[in-house]
Amino acid sequence: MEILIWLGAALSLGGLVGLVWCILTVWKARRAGQSDTDLRATIQRVMPLNTGALFLSVLGLMMVVVGIMLG
């Protein structure tokens, strides 16, 4: 079950990297002084990636917990 723990940790780390990327992308768009419509378009483009990264992170944490419980 050790491999399940390590795979889950890697998956969680990948999701965390995705979340940080989404935060930085929106933060840069806000600091660039984009218009309201451009900022909304940026957020709409990043939102599915943000949701996917969050799901990846949660899935990885679930794998870690299951690996610990089975190990």
N, C-alpha and C positions, 0 to 999 in steps of 0.2 A: 504494500500500500504506500510505500515511500515514494514511488514514482507518481502516484496520484497527487500526493502532497506537493511535490516539486512542479508537476504540470499545472496544478491549480495556482501555485504561487507565481509561475511564469505568466499564466493567463491574467491574473490579477494585476501584475506589473504592467502588462501590455495595455490593459484597460485604464490603468492609472496614467500611463503615458498619453493615451488618447484623450483623457479628460483634461490633462494639463495643456495639451495642444489646443483643444477647443477653447479653454479659458484664455490662453495667450492670443489666439486668433481674434476673439471678440474684443479683448482688451486693446489690441493694436488698432482695430477698426474704430473703437471709441476714441482713442487718443489721436487718431489721424484726422478727426474732425469731419467725418463723413456726414452727408446729409441724412435725414431721418429715413428716407426710402432706401438709401444705400446700406445703412446700418441694419435695417430690417431684412434686407436681402442677404446680408452676411450672416445674420443670426439664423435665418431660415435655412441657409446652406449648411451651417454648422450643427444645427439641432439634431438631425438624424445621426450624425457621427457621434454627437455627445450621448445620445440615447444608446447607441451601439456600444460605445466604450463603457458606459455604466453597466450595461448588461454583461459585457465581457468580464468586468471586474467582479460583479456579483457571482457570476458563474464560477470564476476561479476561486473565490472565497468559499463557495459551496463545496467545490471539489476538495479544498483543503480540509474543511470540517468533516466531510465524509471519509477522507483518507485517515484523519486522526481517529475518528470513531471506529473505523474498521481495523485500524492498526493496533 
